[in-house]
């Protein structure tokens, strides 16, 4: 990069530091990614990698630092996934929307972590960058990055739709939505990844991670991503608007009726059956439970939109340089006159590329997605769950174990067995009166039969009328009208009584 009068291999008729394109093969690597110009006579190209000449010396350090931040984020994501898999639900509150979003973030992080282990060569030769056809780590890192971006956008979109249905339409999402979300959340990214890799491809553009090429990228990646991101933002703000409307309506509501649970029941829709104050309590309850999901949706959407906008501007600047070569002449002239001293020409290069601070911000925000997921989707109970599992207090599976099994009881502690053991008498079975509505004791998890016996009539404690026997008819008196009701069919019971079985109250 400093002045050097010695010609290097491939320089040909081009001045320092440029290399003559005719001296290099026309195939291999990403030929369209060369930075060449014929303004100097022969076609002269900037040595690869181009970012070394367009950015300061610390730019490489910035890109590698972003890759190492992804390692920290990957650690957080792996902890979340391991907790979702091995810990009980009451410790993690796992949901398929959270699990799939975490997997999407892992895919995005792999795009930055693969180059750390592979240490790929960015250049196919002195003027040509590598692409997915000439470098396997490039293909993997680019595919992971595109897949992670697609999956992240789709799963935050589905989270926003699910929240909107629950808050604004009082719809309880079930298995139909789950299977539709799984098909959409993974199917559309698979199609988007295939289209982007086939019609655009990836190559080394800056840093050790491959990014999508300029060709067709606007149509096969950025516009679809921004469409889904825009719909997500609209749905999210529509939900916020509905929450504000419900809150304002609750301020003017004078009704004192309340909903005991504050959550919608398992019906298709409850719209129009609750008061504004009840709606406000329900919305507040849902937001209290879902504020973490709302926050992660906004963060990831902001990151992806920022990333997409920056790359669209980068592609636009690259196309502008190709269509208007005169725009880069001051920078090219400076490099020639300074004999390749790039530091003295950086002020002319600022108009040709995205500034260093913006690139650093994009890489940093993408690298922090795993950390955001850890703080917003993770819970303190996860750490407690791992601690309990280490002490064998929590089993990783959901096997049913009765609480009585865990408690050891000495047979000698039973009074009957302890008294009769010395006399050699076989203990008699303990009999206890069974009321008509009390279930018989059975072993295992069998559901008791509450309707196998006929319940006898019991007069309520606060009832002042009892069924009376029919009286004989006396001649000369008006006949008693025939009975039109069956006393045995009336089983009025007090609100609470001994032997009452709550499970039998709602059975049909």
C-alpha positions in Angstrom: 0.0 0.0 0.0 3.0 2.3 0.2 5.0 3.6 -2.7 6.9 1.0 -4.6 8.6 1.3 -7.9 9.1 -2.4 -8.4 6.6 -4.0 -10.7 4.7 -6.9 -9.3 3.4 -10.0 -11.2 0.4 -9.1 -13.3 0.9 -5.4 -13.3 1.7 -5.3 -17.0 1.1 -1.8 -18.5 -0.9 -0.6 -15.5 0.5 1.9 -13.0 1.0 1.0 -9.4 -1.0 -0.4 -7.6 -3.3 -1.6 -10.4 -3.0 -5.0 -12.2 -3.7 -5.7 -15.9 -6.9 -7.8 -16.4 -5.6 -9.4 -19.6 -2.9 -11.2 -17.7 -5.4 -13.2 -15.6 -7.8 -15.9 -16.6 -11.3 -14.9 -17.6 -12.9 -17.7 -15.6 -12.8 -18.8 -12.0 -14.1 -17.0 -8.9 -16.5 -14.1 -9.1 -15.3 -12.3 -12.2 -18.1 -9.7 -12.1 -16.8 -8.7 -8.7 -13.5 -7.3 -10.0 -13.0 -3.5 -9.7 -11.7 -2.6 -13.1 -11.5 0.4 -15.4 -10.2 1.2 -18.8 -9.8 4.9 -18.2 -6.0 4.4 -18.0 -5.8 2.7 -21.4 -5.6 -1.0 -20.8 -8.1 -2.5 -18.5 -6.6 -2.2 -15.0 -8.1 -3.7 -11.9 -7.7 -3.0 -8.2 -6.0 -5.8 -6.3 -8.1 -8.1 -4.2 -9.5 -7.7 -1.6 -11.0 -4.3 -2.5 -12.0 -3.3 1.0 -8.3 -3.1 1.9 -8.0 -0.1 -0.5 -11.4 1.5 0.2 -11.4 1.4 4.0 -8.9 2.2 6.8 -6.6 -0.4 8.2 -8.8 -1.1 11.2 -11.7 -2.2 9.0 -10.5 -5.8 9.1 -10.4 -5.7 12.8 -14.0 -4.5 13.0 -15.3 -7.3 10.8 -13.5 -10.0 12.8 -14.7 -8.4 16.1 -18.3 -8.8 14.8 -17.6 -12.4 14.1 -16.4 -13.0 17.7 -19.4 -11.2 19.1 -21.5 -13.8 17.3 -19.7 -16.5 19.2 -21.0 -15.0 22.4 -24.5 -14.8 20.9 -24.2 -18.4 19.8 -23.4 -19.4 23.4 -26.6 -17.7 24.5 -28.7 -19.3 21.8 -27.4 -22.8 22.5 -28.2 -22.3 26.2 -31.8 -21.3 25.3 -32.2 -24.3 22.9 -30.8 -26.8 25.5 -33.1 -25.4 28.1 -36.1 -25.7 25.8 -35.2 -29.3 25.0 -34.2 -30.7 28.4 -35.9 -28.6 31.0 -39.6 -28.9 32.0 -42.1 -26.5 30.5 -42.7 -24.8 33.9 -39.0 -23.7 33.9 -38.7 -22.4 30.4 -42.3 -21.5 29.3 -41.3 -22.7 25.8 -43.4 -22.2 22.8 -42.8 -23.2 19.2 -42.7 -19.5 18.2 -39.9 -18.9 20.6 -38.0 -22.1 19.7 -38.2 -21.5 16.0 -37.1 -17.9 16.3 -34.1 -19.0 18.3 -33.2 -21.5 15.6 -33.5 -18.7 13.0 -31.0 -16.6 15.0 -28.6 -19.5 15.2 -28.7 -19.9 11.4 -27.8 -16.2 11.1 -25.0 -16.5 13.6 -23.5 -19.5 11.7 -23.0 -17.2 8.8 -20.4 -15.3 10.8 -19.0 -18.1 12.8 -18.1 -20.5 9.9 -15.4 -18.1 8.6 -13.8 -18.0 12.0 -13.1 -21.7 11.9 -12.5 -22.1 8.1 -10.4 -18.9 7.7 -11.2 -18.7 4.0 -9.2 -17.0 1.3 -11.2 -14.1 0.0 -9.5 -14.0 -3.4 -9.4 -16.5 -6.2 -6.4 -14.7 -7.7 -4.9 -11.3 -7.4 -7.8 -9.4 -8.8 -10.8 -11.8 -8.5 -12.8 -12.5 -5.3 -14.0 -15.9 -4.5 -17.6 -16.9 -4.7 -19.8 -19.8 -3.7 -18.6 -21.9 -6.7 -14.9 -21.5 -5.9 -15.0 -21.6 -2.1 -17.1 -23.9 0.1 -16.9 -21.8 3.3 -18.1 -18.8 1.2 -21.1 -20.8 0.1 -21.9 -22.0 3.6 -21.6 -18.6 5.3 -23.6 -16.9 2.6 -26.3 -19.5 2.7 -26.6 -19.4 6.5 -26.8 -15.6 6.5 -29.6 -15.5 3.9 -31.5 -18.4 5.5 -31.1 -16.8 9.0 -32.4 -13.5 7.6 -35.4 -15.1 5.9 -36.3 -17.2 8.9 -35.9 -14.4 11.4 -38.2 -12.1 9.4 -40.8 -14.9 8.9 -40.9 -16.0 12.6 -41.2 -12.4 13.9 -43.9 -11.9 11.3 -45.8 -15.0 12.6 -45.3 -13.8 16.3 -46.8 -10.5 15.4 -49.8 -12.1 13.6 -50.4 -14.5 16.6 -50.3 -11.6 19.0 -52.6 -9.6 16.8 -55.2 -12.4 16.6 -55.1 -12.9 20.4 -55.4 -9.2 21.4 -57.5 -7.7 18.6 -59.7 -10.6 17.6 -59.8 -12.6 20.8 -58.9 -15.8 18.9 -57.1 -18.6 20.7 -54.5 -19.9 18.3 -54.5 -23.7 18.2 -53.0 -26.6 16.2 -54.3 -25.2 12.8 -52.3 -22.0 13.3 -49.3 -24.0 14.6 -49.0 -26.3 11.5 -49.7 -23.4 9.2 -46.9 -21.3 11.0 -44.4 -24.2 10.8 -45.1 -24.7 7.0 -44.9 -20.9 6.4 -42.0 -20.2 8.7 -39.7 -22.8 7.2 -41.2 -23.2 3.7 -40.9 -19.6 2.5 -37.3 -19.2 3.7 -36.4 -22.4 1.9 -37.8 -21.0 -1.3 -36.3 -17.6 -0.8 -32.8 -19.1 -0.1 -33.0 -21.3 -3.3 -34.0 -18.4 -5.5 -31.3 -16.1 -4.0 -28.5 -18.6 -4.4 -29.6 -19.6 -8.0 -30.3 -16.1 -9.5 -27.8 -14.0 -7.5 -25.3 -16.1 -5.6 -22.9 -15.0 -2.8 -19.3 -13.8 -2.8 -16.8 -12.0 -0.6 -17.7 -8.3 -0.6 -16.3 -7.2 2.7 -15.0 -9.2 5.6 -14.7 -13.0 5.8 -18.4 -13.6 5.4 -19.9 -13.9 2.0 -22.9 -11.7 1.1 -25.4 -11.8 -1.8 -24.2 -10.4 -5.1 -25.6 -7.3 -6.7 -27.2 -9.1 -9.7 -31.0 -9.6 -9.2 -30.6 -9.2 -5.4 -33.2 -6.5 -5.2 -35.9 -8.7 -6.8 -35.0 -12.1 -5.2 -34.1 -11.1 -1.7 -34.4 -7.5 -0.5 -37.8 -6.6 -1.8 -39.5 -9.8 -0.5 -37.7 -9.3 2.9 -38.8 -5.7 3.1 -42.4 -6.6 2.2 -42.7 -9.1 5.0 -40.9 -6.7 7.4 -43.2 -3.9 6.4 -46.3 -6.1 7.0 -44.9 -7.1 10.4 -44.5 -3.4 11.4 -48.0 -2.6 10.2 -49.5 -5.5 12.1 -47.5 -4.7 15.2 -48.5 -1.0 15.2 -52.1 -2.0 14.5 -52.0 -4.1 17.7 -50.5 -1.1 19.6 -53.3 1.1 18.2 -56.0 -1.3 19.3 -54.4 -1.4 22.8 -54.5 2.4 23.0 -58.1 2.4 21.9 -59.1 -0.2 24.5 -57.3 1.7 27.2 -59.1 5.0 26.3 -62.4 3.2 26.2 -61.8 1.6 29.6 -61.3 5.1 31.1 -64.9 6.1 30.1 -66.4 2.7 31.1 -68.5 2.9 34.3 -69.4 -0.8 34.5 -68.1 -2.7 37.5 -68.3 -6.2 36.0 -65.0 -8.0 35.8 -63.7 -11.0 34.2 -62.3 -13.5 36.7 -59.4 -14.7 34.6 -58.8 -11.8 32.3 -58.0 -14.2 29.5 -60.2 -15.4 26.6 -62.0 -18.7 26.9 -61.6 -21.5 24.4 -64.1 -20.2 21.9 -63.6 -19.0 18.4 -64.2 -15.4 19.3 -65.5 -13.4 22.2 -65.7 -10.1 20.3 -68.7 -8.0 21.4 -69.4 -10.0 24.6 -67.3 -8.1 27.1 -67.2 -4.6 28.4 -64.4 -2.1 27.6 -63.0 -2.4 31.1 -62.9 -6.2 30.7 -61.3 -5.9 27.3 -58.6 -3.6 28.8 -57.9 -6.0 31.6 -57.5 -8.9 29.1 -55.3 -6.8 26.8 -53.1 -5.7 29.7 -52.8 -9.3 30.8 -51.7 -10.5 27.4 -49.2 -7.7 27.1 -47.8 -8.5 30.5 -47.2 -12.1 29.3 -46.0 -11.2 25.7 -43.9 -8.0 26.2 -40.7 -10.0 25.7 -42.0 -11.3 22.3 -43.1 -7.8 21.3 -39.6 -6.5 22.1 -37.7 -9.2 20.2 -40.0 -8.7 17.2 -39.2 -5.0 17.0 -35.4 -5.6 17.5 -35.0 -8.2 14.9 -37.2 -6.3 12.4 -35.1 -3.2 13.0 -31.9 -5.1 12.4 -33.0 -6.8 9.2 -34.5 -3.7 7.8 -31.3 -1.7 8.6 -29.2 -4.5 7.0 -31.3 -4.6 3.9 -31.3 -0.8 3.4 -27.6 -0.6 3.8 -27.0 -3.3 1.3 -29.4 -1.7 -1.2 -27.5 1.5 -0.9 -24.2 -0.3 -1.3 -25.5 -2.0 -4.5 -26.7 1.3 -5.8 -23.3 3.0 -5.2 -21.6 0.1 -6.9 -23.9 0.3 -10.0 -23.4 4.1 -10.0 -19.6 3.7 -10.2 -19.9 1.2 -13.1 -22.3 3.5 -15.0 -20.4 6.7 -14.2 -16.6 5.8 -14.2 -15.7 9.5 -14.0 -17.0 9.6 -10.4 -14.1 7.5 -9.3 -11.4 9.3 -11.3 -10.2 11.5 -8.3 -9.6 8.5 -6.2 -7.9 6.6 -9.0 -5.7 9.5 -9.8 -4.7 9.9 -6.2 -3.7 6.2 -6.0 -1.6 6.6 -9.1 0.2 9.8 -8.0 0.8 8.5 -4.5 2.2 5.2 -5.8 -0.4 3.1 -4.0 -0.6 5.0 -0.7 -4.2 4.3 0.2 -4.2 6.3 3.4 -3.7 9.6 1.6 -6.6 8.8 -0.8 -9.3 7.6 1.7 -11.0 11.0 1.6 -11.7 10.4 -2.1 -13.0 6.9 -1.4 -15.6 8.0 1.1 -18.0 9.0 -1.8 -17.6 5.5 -3.4 -18.6 3.2 -0.5 -20.7 3.1 2.6 -18.9 4.8 5.5 -17.1 2.7 8.1 -19.4 3.6 10.9 -22.6 2.4 9.1 -21.0 -1.0 8.2 -19.8 -1.4 11.8 -23.3 -0.7 13.1 -24.9 -3.2 10.7 -22.5 -6.0 11.7 -22.8 -5.2 15.4 -26.6 -5.2 15.4 -26.7 -8.5 13.6 -24.2 -10.0 16.0 -26.3 -9.0 19.1 -29.4 -10.8 18.0 -28.4 -13.9 20.1 -27.8 -11.8 23.1 -31.2 -10.0 22.8 -32.9 -13.4 22.5 -31.2 -14.6 25.6 -32.3 -11.6 27.7 -35.9 -11.5 26.3 -36.7 -15.2 25.8 -34.6 -16.5 28.7 -35.9 -16.7 32.3 -34.2 -16.9 35.7 -36.1 -20.2 36.2 -34.0 -21.8 33.5 -30.9 -21.4 35.7 -32.9 -22.8 38.7 -34.0 -25.7 36.5 -30.4 -26.6 35.5 -29.4 -26.4 39.2 -32.3 -28.6 40.2 -31.4 -31.1 37.4 -27.8 -31.2 38.6 -29.1 -32.1 42.0 -31.5 -34.7 40.6 -34.6 -32.8 41.7 -35.9 -32.3 38.2 -36.2 -35.1 35.6 -35.7 -34.1 32.0 -38.7 -36.1 30.8 -42.4 -35.7 31.6 -42.9 -39.2 33.1 -45.9 -39.3 35.5 -44.8 -40.1 39.0 -47.2 -40.0 41.9 -46.3 -37.7 44.8 -46.8 -40.6 47.2 -44.1 -42.6 45.5 -41.4 -40.1 46.4 -42.3 -40.2 50.1 -41.0 -43.3 51.9 -43.2 -44.6 54.7 -42.1 -47.2 57.2 -44.6 -50.0 57.3 -44.2 -50.1 61.1 -45.6 -46.6 61.3 -49.1 -47.8 60.4 -50.9 -48.4 63.7 -52.8 -51.5 62.5 -49.8 -53.2 61.1 -47.6 -52.3 64.0 -50.1 -53.6 66.6 -51.1 -56.8 64.8 -47.6 -57.8 63.5 -46.5 -59.3 66.9 -49.7 -61.3 67.3 -49.3 -62.9 63.9 -52.8 -61.8 62.9 -53.4 -60.9 59.3 -54.5 -57.3 59.2 -58.1 -56.9 58.1 -59.0 -54.5 55.3 -59.8 -51.0 56.5 -63.4 -50.2 55.6 -64.7 -46.6 55.4 -68.2 -45.5 54.6 -68.5 -44.3 51.1 -71.0 -41.5 50.6 -73.2 -41.6 47.5 -71.2 -38.9 45.7 -67.7 -39.9 46.9 -65.7 -41.9 44.3 -64.4 -45.3 45.1 -60.6 -45.4 45.7 -58.9 -47.1 42.8 -55.3 -47.6 41.9 -53.4 -46.0 39.1 -54.6 -43.1 37.0 -58.1 -44.5 36.3 -60.8 -42.0 36.3 -63.4 -42.8 39.0 -67.0 -43.6 37.9 -69.1 -40.9 39.4 -72.3 -42.1 37.7 -72.3 -45.8 38.5 -74.4 -45.4 41.6 -77.7 -43.8 42.2 -77.5 -40.7 44.4 -80.1 -40.5 47.2 -82.0 -37.3 47.8 -80.6 -35.1 50.6 -82.6 -32.2 51.8 -80.7 -28.9 51.5 -79.8 -27.3 54.8 -81.6 -24.0 54.1 -84.7 -25.5 52.4 -88.0 -25.2 54.3 -90.0 -27.5 52.0 -89.7 -31.2 51.8 -91.4 -33.7 49.5 -94.7 -34.9 51.0 -96.3 -38.3 50.5 -99.6 -38.2 48.5 -102.7 -38.0 50.6 -105.8 -40.2 50.2 -108.8 -38.7 48.5 -111.7 -37.9 50.8 -115.2 -37.9 49.3 -116.8 -34.5 49.1 -113.4 -32.7 48.6 -112.0 -31.5 45.4 -109.7 -34.1 43.8 -106.0 -33.6 44.2 -104.5 -32.8 40.8 -102.1 -35.4 39.4 -98.5 -34.9 40.1 -96.6 -33.6 37.2 -93.1 -33.7 38.6 -90.9 -36.4 40.0 -89.3 -35.6 43.4 -86.5 -38.1 42.7 -85.5 -36.0 39.7 -84.8 -33.0 41.9 -81.4 -33.2 43.6 -81.0 -29.7 45.0 -77.7 -29.4 46.8 -76.2 -26.6 48.9 -73.3 -24.6 47.4 -70.7 -26.6 49.5 -71.3 -30.0 51.1 -69.3 -32.9 52.4 -68.2 -35.2 49.7 -68.7 -32.7 46.9 -66.7 -33.7 43.8 -65.8 -30.7 41.6 -65.1 -32.9 38.6 -68.6 -34.2 38.5 -70.2 -30.8 38.4 -69.4 -30.0 34.8 -69.8 -33.5 33.3 -72.5 -34.2 30.8 
